[in-house]
Amino acid sequence: MTTHADRIPAYQTGTWTIDPVHSDVSFVVRHLGVTRVRGTFDHVEGTIVTHEDPLQSEVTAVIQTSSVNTRNDMRDDHVRTADFLDVEKYPEMTFKSTGIRVKDDVYLIDGDLTLRGVTRPVTLETEVGGFGPGMQEGHTVVGFSASTEINRSDFGVTGGTAGAAVSDKIKITLDIEAGRS
């Protein structure tokens, strides 16, 4: 009988720490309905715990909201205000998995996303990049790519008067590398 662990090459159990240097949390939002504005959050940390049955694994992540980076200082300063992220009051955005399932050979990580003090369920469509040796002897790494789409209004992110220029839907993409020694 084939298990989910058998379907993931070199699958390993353990506790993995997200490597912020080799991980990327990015987003895309429509501006004025005609263009896409892209950005990243430059500070992410968290833990992935893989179990013998991958569907029992767990993910937690913390993103520093002040680390938003759209390559435009004026826009970033505005996104940090109460109009959008309100980083003074809500310095972190968090994700905690509540379950993992498979649909049509795609891993779906269900979890709770908390942004601006509002917690909503989200599902990350996830691809396992693989498990392998790290750069240092005895160090093992794992990689994942995941994406989801949220409505910013569900989290109280109105945008103030500028909100009319920005789409409600935000696509979020994560490319995560985590290590275990």
RAHU-V836655 format. One record per residue. N is the residue number from 1. RES is the residue in one small letter. PHI is phi in whole degrees, 0 to 359 (none if undefined). Layout:
# RAHU-V836655
n res phi
N RES PHI
N RES PHI
This chain:
# RAHU-V836655
n res phi
1 m none
2 t 276
3 t 256
4 h 296
5 a 296
6 d 292
7 r 280
8 i 251
9 p 304
10 a 62
11 y 306
12 q 223
13 t 269
14 g 147
15 t 252
16 w 241
17 t 257
18 i 299
19 d 268
20 p 294
21 v 286
22 h 249
23 s 235
24 d 219
25 v 243
26 s 233
27 f 215
28 v 225
29 v 225
30 r 279
31 h 246
32 l 57
33 g 73
34 v 236
35 t 231
36 r 253
37 v 251
38 r 249
39 g 205
40 t 225
41 f 248
42 d 275
43 h 234
44 v 230
45 e 215
46 g 165
47 t 223
48 i 239
49 v 246
50 t 263
51 h 250
52 e 307
53 d 265
54 p 306
55 l 288
56 q 261
57 s 290
58 e 224
59 v 224
60 t 227
61 a 214
62 v 231
63 i 242
64 q 282
65 t 296
66 s 291
67 s 274
68 v 301
69 n 215
70 t 250
71 r 67
72 n 215
73 d 303
74 m 296
75 r 295
76 d 300
77 d 300
78 h 291
79 v 297
80 r 284
81 t 283
82 a 298
83 d 298
84 f 238
85 l 274
86 d 50
87 v 296
88 e 296
89 k 273
90 y 232
91 p 288
92 e 229
93 m 246
94 t 232
95 f 227
96 k 225
97 s 292
98 t 241
99 g 174
100 i 229
101 r 218
102 v 239
103 k 223
104 d 53
105 d 66
106 v 248
107 y 279
108 l 243
109 i 258
110 d 273
111 g 190
112 d 255
113 l 258
114 t 246
115 l 219
116 r 56
117 g 78
118 v 252
119 t 250
120 r 224
121 p 286
122 v 223
123 t 236
124 l 264
125 e 282
126 t 237
127 e 243
128 v 276
129 g 285
130 g 136
131 f 240
132 g 189
133 p 289
134 g 275
135 m 285
136 q 261
137 e 301
138 g 82
139 h 260
140 t 243
141 v 234
142 v 223
143 g 230
144 f 221
145 s 237
146 a 213
147 s 211
148 t 204
149 e 228
150 i 235
151 n 259
152 r 298
153 s 296
154 d 297
155 f 252
156 g 77
157 v 268
158 t 271
159 g 88
160 g 58
161 t 294
162 a 284
163 g 301
164 a 294
165 a 272
166 v 240
167 s 297
168 d 287
169 k 281
170 i 232
171 k 269
172 i 244
173 t 233
174 l 237
175 d 239
176 i 242
177 e 243
178 a 228
179 g 237
180 r 221
181 s 262
